[in-house]
Amino acid sequence: MPRTRRILLRCALGALLLASASAAQSLGQRSLYFTVEDGERLVTGLREQNFRLYEDGQPVPFRLAEPEKPVLVTILVEYSQASGLYLNDIVTAVRELWDAAPEDNWYALATYSQELQIHQDFTRLKGEIRSAFEGLGQPFWGEVNTYDAVYEVLEKLEFLERRRVIVLVGSGLNTLSRHTMSDVQKKLEATNVTIFVMGAGSLLRGQYDAYLDSMSRMTLLQSEAFLNMLAKKSGGQAFFPRFETAYRDIARTIFTMLDCQYRLLYESRVRPDNRFHRLRLEAFDPNDPKKQYTVRVREGWRWY
């Protein structure tokens, strides 16, 4: 065999081995975090026989495991001059969060306007989160680059282990982000993070809705759709309270949902192809086939 042909053959074999190794790495064990609901009631105590899992429409074997504790909770807060009209919503939401937060998790605090700022890295001391937030002072920038902020936090959490959660406090409005909504969605589809949203400004929107032009109304609808997308894609939930007093119940609900989460482990059969692969998880009562529960779980994975 000529020398040139042998070199080309070795290169081809090397590329094939690298591709096979990459594919093998992608077929690792995956964790799904989810809650089960019967109306407004969280359902606990279910076992493996209460669930069926499908990946791209095909049934997949799985097992249940205890969710990791403590949870890594990142509190991501909109904090801009543009937030002034509903800043009281934001302050109230954050205060209710740290009052409701259990002591045994890890918490981090980040804010965003023109850019993302980390004010407190992960700590077990809730008081440090409170001190960091109360020491922020007046917002300096007038931008609200929500897409960039969510994308960057997902990047920072992407390679951390354990159960990762973002609680986003903000309006969903976006001004001059480098990343698009589609960029954020794809990053979220590839990152195992659950997002809960405490929407800000809903009361104000209700008061002024009749006076808005069609463009302003479309902007607000898009911001709410973005926040709903974050929650739905990740298996979390978005809340849009009409009164400040509702933030206390929302904060308590978020941490109750985390306490009631299940964790499911399975081996994915999907190869890395940069496509979105849909998951479907069904929960039911084996003694009553007509009894179906609602499952709040991520919609699937994007494999790189």
Helices and strands as residue ranges (DSSP letters): H 3-26, E 29-38, E 41-43, G 48-50, E 51-55, E 58-59, E 62-65, E 72-78, G 81-86, H 87-100, E 106-112, E 116-123, H 126-134, H 146-157, E 164-170, H 181-189, E 194-199, H 202-208, G 209-211, H 214-234, E 237-239, H 246-259, E 262-267, E 276-285, E 288-296, E 300-302
